Amino acid sequence: MQMSMRGLRTGFVALALALSLAACSATFNNHGYFPPPEDLAEVNIGDSREAVIEAIGRPGSAGVMRDEAWFYTAYRVRNYAYRAPEITERQILAVSFDGQGRVSNIEEFGLEDGQIVDLSRRVTTSSVREISFLAQILSNFGRINIGEGLAD
């Protein structure tokens, strides 16, 4: 009985160690759709929108679809324990159309083509002075002209 308890403890410790190591491993999630190269090879400059749909399909619901361009996006995200998710791979296909609905340009972009955009944080100053609400109300009592509201 004594040996089996020792074996049980050792097994429990090994299981706990394996689970803790598994929790620290990275997990990957894939999002979006990027057409395979053999399907993309079927799309040529001058093709109609219908030909593009037949060759590579419509952009997914996560993609942006406008009249002048269709975008197909796919990316891979690495999640690692407590760290913020990190995009490790990104593919973007932009199919541009001319005024007649024909393919005018096909471009591919990757993660290395991305740019970080700095947002401008302009702050509008208010005309409210740094005095309390009660002080603002009380200061208005001297400015009231009772005769302005009365009809002549």
C-alpha positions as CSV (number, residue, x, y, z in Angstrom):
1,M,0.0,0.0,0.0
2,Q,2.9,2.4,0.8
3,M,4.4,2.0,-2.6
4,S,1.2,2.6,-4.5
5,M,0.6,5.9,-2.5
6,R,4.1,7.0,-3.5
7,G,3.4,6.1,-7.1
8,L,0.1,8.0,-6.9
9,R,1.8,11.1,-5.6
10,T,4.5,11.0,-8.3
11,G,1.8,10.6,-10.9
12,F,-0.1,13.5,-9.6
13,V,3.0,15.7,-9.5
14,A,3.9,14.7,-13.0
15,L,0.3,15.5,-14.2
16,A,0.3,18.9,-12.5
17,L,3.7,19.7,-14.0
18,A,2.5,18.7,-17.5
19,L,-0.6,20.8,-17.2
20,S,1.3,23.8,-16.0
21,L,3.7,23.6,-18.9
22,A,0.9,23.2,-21.4
23,A,-0.8,26.3,-20.0
24,C,2.4,28.3,-20.8
25,S,2.6,27.2,-24.4
26,A,1.6,29.5,-27.2
27,T,-1.7,29.0,-29.1
28,F,-2.4,30.2,-32.6
29,N,-5.7,31.4,-34.1
30,N,-6.3,31.9,-37.8
31,H,-8.8,34.5,-39.1
32,G,-10.0,35.5,-42.5
33,Y,-9.6,34.1,-46.0
34,F,-6.8,34.5,-48.5
35,P,-7.3,32.7,-51.8
36,P,-4.8,29.9,-52.7
37,P,-2.2,30.7,-55.4
38,E,-3.7,28.3,-57.9
39,D,-7.1,30.0,-57.7
40,L,-5.5,33.5,-57.7
41,A,-3.7,32.7,-60.9
42,E,-7.0,32.4,-62.7
43,V,-7.8,36.2,-62.0
44,N,-6.4,38.5,-64.8
45,I,-6.5,42.2,-65.5
46,G,-9.7,42.9,-67.4
47,D,-11.8,40.1,-65.8
48,S,-15.3,40.9,-64.7
49,R,-16.5,40.9,-61.1
50,E,-18.4,37.6,-61.8
51,A,-15.2,36.0,-63.1
52,V,-13.4,37.0,-59.8
53,I,-16.3,35.6,-57.8
54,E,-16.1,32.3,-59.7
55,A,-12.3,32.1,-59.3
56,I,-11.7,33.2,-55.7
57,G,-15.1,33.9,-54.3
58,R,-16.5,37.0,-52.6
59,P,-14.7,38.7,-49.8
60,G,-15.5,37.2,-46.4
61,S,-17.8,39.0,-44.0
62,A,-14.7,40.2,-42.1
63,G,-13.3,41.8,-45.3
64,V,-14.3,45.2,-46.7
65,M,-16.3,45.3,-49.9
66,R,-16.7,48.5,-51.8
67,D,-17.6,49.3,-55.4
68,E,-14.0,50.1,-56.5
69,A,-12.1,47.4,-54.6
70,W,-12.5,44.1,-52.8
71,F,-10.2,43.1,-50.0
72,Y,-9.4,39.6,-48.9
73,T,-7.6,39.4,-45.5
74,A,-6.1,36.6,-43.5
75,Y,-4.0,36.7,-40.4
76,R,-2.5,34.5,-37.7
77,V,-2.5,35.5,-34.1
78,R,-0.3,34.1,-31.3
79,N,-1.7,34.0,-27.8
80,Y,0.9,33.3,-25.1
81,A,-0.1,33.1,-21.5
82,Y,-0.6,36.6,-20.0
83,R,0.9,38.6,-22.9
84,A,-1.2,40.6,-25.3
85,P,-2.1,38.7,-28.5
86,E,0.4,39.3,-31.3
87,I,-0.2,39.1,-35.1
88,T,2.5,36.9,-36.5
89,E,1.4,36.6,-40.2
90,R,-0.9,38.8,-42.3
91,Q,-1.9,38.6,-45.9
92,I,-4.1,41.1,-47.7
93,L,-5.2,40.9,-51.3
94,A,-6.7,44.0,-52.9
95,V,-8.5,43.6,-56.2
96,S,-9.4,47.0,-57.8
97,F,-12.1,47.5,-60.4
98,D,-12.5,50.3,-63.0
99,G,-15.7,52.1,-63.8
100,Q,-17.0,49.2,-65.9
101,G,-16.5,46.6,-63.2
102,R,-13.4,45.1,-64.7
103,V,-10.2,44.2,-62.7
104,S,-7.8,47.0,-63.0
105,N,-5.2,46.0,-60.4
106,I,-4.3,43.1,-58.1
107,E,-2.0,43.8,-55.1
108,E,-0.8,41.6,-52.3
109,F,0.4,43.0,-48.9
110,G,2.0,41.3,-46.0
111,L,2.8,42.0,-42.4
112,E,6.0,43.8,-43.4
113,D,4.0,46.3,-45.5
114,G,2.0,47.5,-42.5
115,Q,2.6,50.9,-40.9
116,I,1.9,52.1,-37.4
117,V,-0.4,55.1,-37.5
118,D,0.0,57.7,-34.7
119,L,-3.3,59.1,-33.6
120,S,-3.4,62.8,-32.9
121,R,-4.7,63.6,-29.5
122,R,-5.7,67.2,-29.8
123,V,-7.6,68.5,-26.8
124,T,-10.1,71.3,-27.0
125,T,-10.0,73.6,-24.0
126,S,-13.4,74.5,-22.5
127,S,-14.5,77.9,-21.4
128,V,-15.5,76.6,-18.0
129,R,-13.3,78.1,-15.3
130,E,-12.0,76.0,-12.5
131,I,-14.6,77.1,-10.0
132,S,-17.2,74.9,-8.3
133,F,-20.7,74.4,-9.7
134,L,-22.2,76.3,-6.7
135,A,-19.9,79.3,-7.2
136,Q,-20.9,79.5,-10.8
137,I,-24.6,79.6,-10.0
138,L,-24.2,82.1,-7.2
139,S,-22.1,84.4,-9.4
140,N,-25.0,84.6,-11.9
141,F,-27.4,86.3,-9.5
142,G,-25.9,89.7,-9.9
143,R,-26.2,89.5,-13.7
144,I,-30.0,88.9,-13.8
145,N,-32.0,91.9,-15.2
146,I,-35.6,91.4,-14.2
147,G,-36.9,94.0,-16.6
148,E,-35.6,92.1,-19.7
149,G,-38.3,89.3,-19.4
150,L,-41.3,91.7,-19.0
151,A,-43.3,92.9,-21.9
152,D,-43.8,96.7,-22.3
